[in-house]
Amino acid sequence: GAVVSQHPSRVICKSGTSVKIECRSLDFQATTMFWYRQFPKQSLMLMATSNEGSKATYEQGVEKDKFLINHASLTLSTLTVTSAHPEDSSFYICSARDEGRFEAFFGQGTRLTVV
Amino acid sequence: AQKITQTQPGMFVQEKEAVTLDCTYDTSDPSYGLFWYKQPSSGEMIFLIYQGSYDQQNATEGRYSLNFQKARKSANLVISASQLGDSAMYFCAMREFNTGFQKLVFGTGTRLLVSP
């Protein structure tokens, strides 16, 4: 149990376009999901906390208008990178909490390359 | 504010030996949880072990054990009988249970290489 599915696993897009990444909890409901960004050989940096039915809470320094987060249901959160630039190229990974468990469960991650 | 520190950027160990990965933390919340995750080159995050701040005994999960020293605010991961498949990045993380969304914050990670 407690499976989180993230899609797509890899995406290449052109500068100026938008990319949507989906994060789904497959066998549990998640009122809260988290989005992280990871640069090569670095740690996971929390970008924002996604709350079902309300606005996301962004960490300091994260551009809300560039990284749009929508948590429309208890099993789906989406991250949209708008007007992507090459510096947005990174590994994005989501996690979700099953309220009955201590640990967070992670999606497989999305490697975004902006050309 | 919660903080996690991993001071070992890289560690080497021979197969079948034990290795300890260090983690120290800082928090003012008396109720918190400490986690270790493994990240192989594929990028997925694999949960290894959990220790709660009120747990009296050190957590163990198979070959993984957590050396929890609360007074020193350390939560070191011990991997016994290392295997080649243990080569990966290892992240220590913490969640404060009395703060807002209980977000999980990570340390900088330790790259473990297991040699034959």
Interface residues (C-beta under 8 A of the other chain):
Chain A: T32 F34 Q38 Q42 S43 L44 L46 T49 N51 T57 F91 I93 S95 R97 F102 E103 A104 F105 F106 Q108 G109 R111
Chain B: G33 F35 Y37 S42 G43 E44 M45 F47 Y50 G52 F91 R95 G100 F101 Q102 K103 L104 V105 F106 G107 T108 G109
